[in-house]
Amino acid sequence: MSASAPLHLAVALDGAGWHPAAWRDPSARPRDLFTAGYWADLVTEAERGLLDFVTIEDDLGPQSSHPTEPDDRTDRLRGRLDAVLVAARVAPLTRHIGLVPTVVATHTEPFHLSKAIATLDYVSTGRAGLRLKVTARPDEADHFGRRTFPRLTPDEWDTPSGRELIADLFAEADDYVEVLRRLWDSWEDDAEIRDVATGRFIDRDKLHYIDFEGRWFDVKGPSITPRPPQGQPVVTALAHQSVPYRLVGRSADLGYVTPHSAEQARAAVAEIRAAQRAAGRAEEPVHVFGDLVVFLDDTPAAAEDRRARLDDLAGQPYTSDADIFTGTPARLADHLQELATAGLTGFRLRPGVIGHDLERITRELAPELRRRGVFRDAYEAGTLRGLLGLTRPANRYAA
C-alpha cells in the first residue's frame, strides 16, 4: 500500500441488479435467480476481487415501485430468497469474504435473529455480519398482525407524526441491537468444557441471563447458541438522515450513507462521529461507507448508452436514494478517492446490472485501486472483523 489510506470495498447484491430492468439485460440470468448456484457464483466472483464483504438484500414484502405500498406491475422482478439462508448456503463455498444479509428489525424477534447470525458466524468460520433495516409499510405489518402503521404519503413523513414514527422505529432498532449483542455475549468464550472423562460438557456458571427489559423487548436469555467465533458479528445499517445517523453512531460497527457530493459525505460523517461521542464510543472504530449505484463500461458513452437502454425497457429514467455513477472503472476509482477525502473509510457499490457490472468491479475497478496502492493485494485476515480492522471484543459478562 502507498501512503494513501487503504479503502474497503463491498458490493450490494439484489436480484439481477439495482436497475428495475436489470433482469432483461442480455447478461442477466432470470431463470437462475432463485437457485443456490446463482448466489454462489455472485459471491465467489466478489471474493475473486478480494472484496471485504457482500450484502444481500431482503424485505418482508414483495418489491414495489411505490415507496409505501405494493404495486401491480408484472414487468419487474418480484420475489426473494431469505438472505440469511442464502448467506449460510454460500458460506461453505467461500473462504475469506464477509457475508452480510439484510434483516428487518421491525416485526422480528432479536432472540431468533441472534442465533441465526451466530450460526452463520460458525458456518462461515467468523465472516458473518448483518444489515439492520426497519419498515413502516402497512402491507408488511399485515403479514404479522401484531401492530399497524398509518398509510403515510412521502410528504407526510416530514410531519410531527411522521417524525415520531421514524424516531420510534429507530429507537426500537437500537434496543434490538443491544439485545443481539447481549445474547451473543451470554455465553463466555470458555463456557463449553466438553470433557468426556468427567462428563462435563458445559460450565453453567459461564452462561448468563441478559435480563433485558425495554419498551419493545423483554428478553431473559441466555442464548441457545455459544458465543460466535467473532465474539460479536459485524452490525451494519443504512442511514440517510440524522435519526439513522444516530443509530449508526450509537449501535453499529459500520454505516452506509448516500452522499451525492464530498460535502454531503463530510456532513454525514460528522453527524455519525458526533453520535459516537455522545454515546461514549469516541475511541471505537466505526466505519462509514459511501453507497453508489454503478454502471461501468469501457467508455463513458458505452455506459451511458447501456443505462439509457435499460431506462427505455423500464419506461422511465432510473432514480435512486444513492448517487448513480455511469462511466469507466478508472474514473470511478478517481471518484471514490475524491469522496474518501471527506472521511469515508470504504464504499458499498450497487451494480446496476449484476451480470455486467459485478465483473467490472472485481476485475477492473479493484485492480485499478490496487495499482494506486489503496486496495489490498490479498486477504490479510480470517474474519470479517479482522478485514475491517475491528478487534474481537471482550465479553461483557466475563469476570
QUIGILIN-V32417 format. One record per pair of residues at least 24 apart in sequence whose C-alpha atoms are under 8 Angstrom apart, sorted by the first residue. I is the first residue (numbers start at 1). GAP is how many residues later the second one is. D is the distance in whole Angstrom. If there is no record, write none. Layout:
i->I gap->GAP d->D
i->I gap->GAP d->D
//
This chain:
i->1 gap->372 d->4
i->1 gap->373 d->6
i->1 gap->374 d->7
i->1 gap->375 d->7
i->2 gap->370 d->8
i->2 gap->371 d->5
i->2 gap->372 d->7
i->3 gap->370 d->8
i->4 gap->369 d->7
i->4 gap->370 d->6
i->5 gap->369 d->6
i->6 gap->367 d->7
i->6 gap->368 d->4
i->6 gap->369 d->5
i->6 gap->370 d->8
i->7 gap->338 d->6
i->7 gap->339 d->5
i->7 gap->340 d->8
i->7 gap->367 d->6
i->7 gap->368 d->6
i->8 gap->43 d->8
i->8 gap->44 d->6
i->8 gap->337 d->6
i->8 gap->338 d->4
i->8 gap->339 d->6
i->8 gap->367 d->7
i->8 gap->380 d->7
i->9 gap->42 d->5
i->9 gap->43 d->6
i->9 gap->44 d->7
i->9 gap->337 d->6
i->9 gap->338 d->5
i->9 gap->339 d->6
i->9 gap->340 d->8
i->10 gap->41 d->6
i->10 gap->42 d->6
i->10 gap->43 d->5
i->10 gap->44 d->5
i->10 gap->45 d->8
i->10 gap->336 d->8
i->10 gap->337 d->6
i->10 gap->338 d->5
i->10 gap->339 d->6
i->11 gap->35 d->8
i->11 gap->40 d->8
i->11 gap->42 d->7
i->11 gap->43 d->5
i->11 gap->44 d->6
i->11 gap->337 d->5
i->11 gap->338 d->5
i->11 gap->339 d->6
i->11 gap->340 d->7
i->12 gap->42 d->6
i->12 gap->43 d->5
i->12 gap->44 d->6
i->12 gap->45 d->7
i->12 gap->336 d->6
i->12 gap->337 d->6
i->12 gap->338 d->5
i->12 gap->339 d->7
i->13 gap->41 d->7
i->13 gap->42 d->6
i->13 gap->43 d->5
i->13 gap->44 d->6
i->13 gap->337 d->7
i->13 gap->338 d->8
i->13 gap->341 d->8
i->14 gap->42 d->6
i->14 gap->43 d->5
i->15 gap->62 d->8
i->15 gap->65 d->7
i->16 gap->337 d->6
i->16 gap->338 d->6
i->16 gap->339 d->7
i->17 gap->333 d->7
i->17 gap->334 d->6
i->17 gap->335 d->5
i->17 gap->336 d->4
i->17 gap->337 d->5
i->17 gap->338 d->8
i->18 gap->275 d->7
i->18 gap->332 d->6
i->18 gap->333 d->6
i->18 gap->334 d->5
i->18 gap->335 d->6
i->18 gap->336 d->8
i->19 gap->291 d->7
i->19 gap->299 d->7
i->19 gap->333 d->5
i->19 gap->334 d->7
i->20 gap->56 d->6
i->20 gap->57 d->7
i->20 gap->294 d->7
i->20 gap->298 d->8
i->21 gap->55 d->7
i->21 gap->289 d->6
i->21 gap->290 d->7
i->21 gap->292 d->6
i->21 gap->293 d->5
i->22 gap->288 d->7
i->22 gap->330 d->7
i->22 gap->331 d->5
i->22 gap->332 d->8
i->23 gap->53 d->8
i->23 gap->54 d->7
i->23 gap->330 d->8
i->25 gap->285 d->7
i->25 gap->328 d->7
i->27 gap->326 d->8
i->27 gap->328 d->5
i->27 gap->329 d->6
i->28 gap->325 d->7
i->28 gap->326 d->7
i->28 gap->327 d->5
i->28 gap->328 d->8
i->29 gap->326 d->8
i->34 gap->46 d->7
i->34 gap->47 d->7
i->36 gap->50 d->7
i->36 gap->53 d->7
i->36 gap->54 d->8
i->39 gap->47 d->7
i->39 gap->51 d->7
i->40 gap->50 d->5
i->40 gap->53 d->7
i->42 gap->316 d->8
i->43 gap->47 d->7
i->43 gap->51 d->8
i->44 gap->49 d->8
i->44 gap->50 d->6
i->45 gap->313 d->8
i->45 gap->314 d->7
i->45 gap->317 d->7
i->46 gap->51 d->8
i->46 gap->312 d->7
i->46 gap->316 d->6
i->47 gap->47 d->7
i->47 gap->49 d->7
i->47 gap->50 d->6
i->48 gap->314 d->7
i->49 gap->312 d->8
i->49 gap->313 d->4
i->49 gap->314 d->6
i->49 gap->317 d->6
i->50 gap->47 d->7
i->50 gap->312 d->8
i->50 gap->316 d->8
i->50 gap->326 d->7
i->50 gap->327 d->8
i->50 gap->328 d->7
i->50 gap->329 d->6
i->51 gap->46 d->7
i->51 gap->311 d->8
i->52 gap->45 d->6
i->52 gap->46 d->6
i->52 gap->332 d->7
i->52 gap->335 d->6
i->52 gap->336 d->7
i->53 gap->44 d->5
i->53 gap->45 d->4
i->53 gap->46 d->6
i->53 gap->47 d->7
i->53 gap->331 d->8
i->54 gap->43 d->7
i->54 gap->44 d->6
i->54 gap->45 d->6
i->54 gap->46 d->6
i->55 gap->44 d->6
i->55 gap->45 d->5
i->55 gap->46 d->5
i->55 gap->47 d->7
i->55 gap->75 d->8
i->55 gap->76 d->7
i->56 gap->27 d->6
i->56 gap->31 d->8
i->56 gap->43 d->8
i->56 gap->44 d->6
i->56 gap->45 d->5
i->56 gap->46 d->6
i->57 gap->26 d->6
i->57 gap->44 d->7
i->57 gap->45 d->5
i->58 gap->24 d->7
i->58 gap->25 d->6
i->58 gap->43 d->8
i->58 gap->44 d->5
i->58 gap->45 d->7
i->58 gap->46 d->8
i->59 gap->43 d->8
i->59 gap->44 d->7
i->59 gap->45 d->7
i->60 gap->44 d->7
i->60 gap->80 d->6
i->61 gap->78 d->7
i->61 gap->79 d->6
i->67 gap->87 d->8
i->68 gap->68 d->8
i->68 gap->69 d->6
i->68 gap->70 d->8
i->68 gap->83 d->7
i->68 gap->84 d->7
i->68 gap->85 d->7
i->68 gap->86 d->8
i->69 gap->68 d->6
i->69 gap->69 d->7
i->69 gap->70 d->6
i->70 gap->69 d->7
i->84 gap->32 d->7
i->84 gap->33 d->8
i->84 gap->36 d->8
i->87 gap->33 d->7
i->88 gap->32 d->6
i->88 gap->35 d->7
i->88 gap->36 d->7
i->91 gap->29 d->8
i->91 gap->32 d->6
i->91 gap->33 d->5
i->92 gap->31 d->7
i->92 gap->32 d->6
i->95 gap->29 d->8
i->96 gap->31 d->7
i->96 gap->283 d->7
i->96 gap->285 d->8
i->96 gap->286 d->6
i->96 gap->287 d->7
i->97 gap->30 d->7
i->97 gap->287 d->7
i->98 gap->29 d->5
i->98 gap->30 d->6
i->98 gap->31 d->7
i->98 gap->285 d->7
i->98 gap->286 d->5
i->99 gap->28 d->6
i->99 gap->29 d->5
i->99 gap->30 d->6
i->99 gap->31 d->8
i->100 gap->28 d->6
i->100 gap->29 d->4
i->100 gap->30 d->5
i->100 gap->31 d->6
i->101 gap->28 d->7
i->101 gap->29 d->5
i->101 gap->30 d->6
i->102 gap->28 d->6
i->102 gap->29 d->4
i->102 gap->30 d->6
i->102 gap->31 d->7
i->103 gap->27 d->7
i->103 gap->28 d->6
i->103 gap->29 d->5
i->103 gap->30 d->6
i->104 gap->28 d->6
i->104 gap->29 d->5
i->104 gap->30 d->6
i->104 gap->31 d->7
i->105 gap->27 d->6
i->105 gap->28 d->6
i->105 gap->29 d->6
i->105 gap->67 d->8
i->105 gap->68 d->6
i->105 gap->71 d->7
i->106 gap->27 d->8
i->106 gap->28 d->5
i->106 gap->29 d->6
i->106 gap->63 d->7
i->106 gap->66 d->8
i->106 gap->67 d->8
i->107 gap->34 d->7
i->107 gap->37 d->7
i->107 gap->39 d->8
i->110 gap->66 d->6
i->110 gap->67 d->8
i->110 gap->69 d->6
i->110 gap->70 d->6
i->111 gap->68 d->8
i->111 gap->69 d->7
i->111 gap->72 d->7
i->111 gap->108 d->8
i->111 gap->112 d->7
i->113 gap->67 d->8
i->114 gap->66 d->5
i->114 gap->69 d->7
i->114 gap->70 d->7
i->114 gap->109 d->8
i->115 gap->108 d->7
i->115 gap->109 d->7
i->115 gap->110 d->6
i->117 gap->116 d->7
i->118 gap->66 d->7
i->118 gap->107 d->7
i->118 gap->108 d->8
i->118 gap->109 d->7
i->118 gap->110 d->5
i->118 gap->115 d->7
i->119 gap->106 d->7
i->119 gap->109 d->7
i->121 gap->107 d->6
i->121 gap->108 d->6
i->121 gap->109 d->7
i->121 gap->112 d->7
i->122 gap->106 d->6
i->122 gap->107 d->6
i->125 gap->104 d->7
i->125 gap->258 d->7
i->126 gap->102 d->7
i->126 gap->103 d->5
i->126 gap->104 d->5
i->126 gap->107 d->8
i->126 gap->256 d->7
i->126 gap->257 d->5
i->126 gap->258 d->7
i->127 gap->103 d->8
i->127 gap->106 d->8
i->127 gap->255 d->8
i->127 gap->256 d->5
i->127 gap->257 d->5
i->127 gap->258 d->8
i->128 gap->105 d->6
i->128 gap->106 d->7
i->128 gap->256 d->7
i->129 gap->104 d->5
i->129 gap->105 d->4
i->129 gap->106 d->6
i->129 gap->107 d->7
i->129 gap->255 d->8
i->130 gap->103 d->8
i->130 gap->104 d->6
i->130 gap->105 d->5
i->130 gap->106 d->6
i->131 gap->104 d->6
i->131 gap->105 d->5
i->131 gap->106 d->5
i->131 gap->107 d->8
i->132 gap->41 d->8
i->132 gap->103 d->7
i->132 gap->104 d->6
i->132 gap->105 d->5
i->132 gap->106 d->8
i->133 gap->104 d->7
i->133 gap->105 d->7
i->134 gap->35 d->6
i->134 gap->36 d->7
i->134 gap->39 d->7
i->135 gap->34 d->8
i->136 gap->33 d->8
i->166 gap->77 d->8
i->167 gap->76 d->7
i->170 gap->73 d->7
i->170 gap->74 d->7
i->170 gap->77 d->7
i->171 gap->76 d->8
i->172 gap->43 d->8
i->172 gap->44 d->6
i->173 gap->74 d->8
i->174 gap->73 d->6
i->174 gap->76 d->8
i->174 gap->77 d->6
i->175 gap->39 d->7
i->175 gap->41 d->8
i->175 gap->42 d->8
i->176 gap->41 d->8
i->177 gap->58 d->8
i->177 gap->74 d->7
i->178 gap->73 d->8
i->179 gap->33 d->7
i->179 gap->40 d->8
i->181 gap->51 d->7
i->182 gap->28 d->6
i->182 gap->214 d->8
i->183 gap->27 d->7
i->183 gap->38 d->7
i->183 gap->39 d->6
i->183 gap->40 d->5
i->184 gap->39 d->7
i->184 gap->42 d->8
i->184 gap->43 d->5
i->184 gap->44 d->7
i->184 gap->47 d->7
i->184 gap->48 d->6
i->185 gap->42 d->6
i->185 gap->46 d->7
i->185 gap->47 d->8
i->185 gap->210 d->5
i->185 gap->211 d->7
i->185 gap->212 d->7
i->186 gap->24 d->7
i->186 gap->35 d->7
i->186 gap->36 d->5
i->186 gap->37 d->6
i->186 gap->40 d->8
i->186 gap->41 d->7
i->186 gap->211 d->7
i->187 gap->35 d->7
i->187 gap->36 d->7
i->187 gap->38 d->8
i->187 gap->39 d->6
i->187 gap->40 d->5
i->188 gap->38 d->8
i->188 gap->39 d->7
i->188 gap->207 d->7
i->188 gap->209 d->7
i->188 gap->210 d->6
i->189 gap->37 d->8
i->189 gap->38 d->6
i->189 gap->206 d->8
i->191 gap->35 d->8
i->206 gap->192 d->8
i->208 gap->189 d->7
i->230 gap->153 d->7
i->230 gap->155 d->7
i->230 gap->162 d->6
i->231 gap->161 d->6
i->231 gap->162 d->6
i->231 gap->163 d->8
i->231 gap->164 d->7
i->232 gap->160 d->7
i->232 gap->161 d->7
i->233 gap->152 d->8
i->234 gap->150 d->7
i->234 gap->151 d->7
i->241 gap->27 d->8
i->242 gap->29 d->7
i->245 gap->26 d->7
i->245 gap->27 d->5
i->245 gap->30 d->7
i->246 gap->25 d->8
i->246 gap->26 d->6
i->246 gap->29 d->5
i->246 gap->30 d->8
i->248 gap->24 d->7
i->248 gap->27 d->8
i->249 gap->24 d->6
i->249 gap->25 d->8
i->249 gap->26 d->5
i->249 gap->27 d->4
i->249 gap->30 d->7
i->249 gap->32 d->8
i->249 gap->37 d->7
i->250 gap->25 d->6
i->250 gap->26 d->6
i->250 gap->28 d->8
i->250 gap->29 d->5
i->250 gap->31 d->7
i->252 gap->34 d->7
i->253 gap->32 d->7
i->253 gap->33 d->5
i->253 gap->34 d->6
i->254 gap->32 d->5
i->254 gap->33 d->4
i->254 gap->34 d->6
i->254 gap->35 d->7
i->255 gap->31 d->8
i->255 gap->32 d->6
i->255 gap->33 d->5
i->255 gap->34 d->6
i->256 gap->32 d->6
i->256 gap->33 d->5
i->256 gap->34 d->6
i->256 gap->35 d->6
i->256 gap->91 d->8
i->256 gap->92 d->7
i->257 gap->31 d->7
i->257 gap->32 d->6
i->257 gap->33 d->5
i->257 gap->34 d->6
i->258 gap->32 d->6
i->258 gap->33 d->5
i->258 gap->34 d->7
i->258 gap->63 d->7
i->258 gap->64 d->5
i->258 gap->65 d->7
i->259 gap->31 d->7
i->259 gap->32 d->8
i->259 gap->63 d->7
i->259 gap->64 d->7
i->260 gap->62 d->7
i->260 gap->63 d->5
i->261 gap->78 d->7
i->262 gap->76 d->7
i->262 gap->77 d->5
i->262 gap->79 d->8
i->262 gap->80 d->6
i->263 gap->79 d->7
i->265 gap->25 d->8
i->265 gap->74 d->7
i->265 gap->77 d->6
i->265 gap->78 d->7
i->265 gap->79 d->7
i->266 gap->76 d->5
i->266 gap->77 d->6
i->266 gap->78 d->8
i->269 gap->73 d->8
i->269 gap->74 d->6
i->269 gap->75 d->7
i->285 gap->105 d->7
i->287 gap->57 d->8
i->287 gap->58 d->6
i->287 gap->59 d->8
i->288 gap->55 d->8
i->288 gap->56 d->5
i->288 gap->57 d->6
i->288 gap->58 d->7
i->289 gap->55 d->6
i->289 gap->56 d->6
i->289 gap->57 d->5
i->289 gap->58 d->5
i->289 gap->59 d->6
i->290 gap->54 d->6
i->290 gap->56 d->6
i->290 gap->57 d->5
i->290 gap->58 d->6
i->291 gap->31 d->6
i->291 gap->32 d->7
i->291 gap->56 d->6
i->291 gap->57 d->5
i->291 gap->58 d->6
i->291 gap->59 d->7
i->292 gap->30 d->5
i->292 gap->31 d->5
i->292 gap->32 d->6
i->292 gap->33 d->7
i->292 gap->55 d->8
i->292 gap->56 d->7
i->292 gap->57 d->5
i->292 gap->58 d->6
i->293 gap->27 d->8
i->293 gap->29 d->6
i->293 gap->30 d->6
i->293 gap->31 d->5
i->293 gap->32 d->6
i->293 gap->56 d->6
i->293 gap->57 d->4
i->293 gap->58 d->6
i->293 gap->59 d->6
i->294 gap->30 d->6
i->294 gap->31 d->5
i->294 gap->32 d->6
i->294 gap->55 d->7
i->294 gap->56 d->6
i->294 gap->57 d->5
i->294 gap->58 d->6
i->294 gap->63 d->7
i->295 gap->29 d->8
i->295 gap->30 d->6
i->295 gap->31 d->5
i->295 gap->32 d->7
i->295 gap->56 d->7
i->295 gap->57 d->5
i->295 gap->58 d->7
i->295 gap->62 d->6
i->296 gap->30 d->6
i->296 gap->31 d->5
i->296 gap->32 d->5
i->296 gap->33 d->6
i->296 gap->61 d->6
i->296 gap->64 d->6
i->297 gap->30 d->6
i->297 gap->31 d->5
i->297 gap->32 d->7
i->297 gap->63 d->7
i->298 gap->29 d->8
i->298 gap->30 d->6
i->298 gap->31 d->8
i->299 gap->28 d->6
i->299 gap->29 d->6
i->300 gap->26 d->7
i->300 gap->27 d->4
i->300 gap->28 d->6
i->301 gap->26 d->8
i->302 gap->25 d->8
i->303 gap->24 d->5
i->303 gap->25 d->7
i->329 gap->31 d->7
i->329 gap->32 d->7
i->329 gap->35 d->6
i->329 gap->36 d->5
i->329 gap->39 d->8
i->330 gap->34 d->8
i->330 gap->35 d->7
i->330 gap->38 d->7
i->332 gap->33 d->8
i->333 gap->32 d->7
i->333 gap->35 d->7
i->333 gap->36 d->6
//
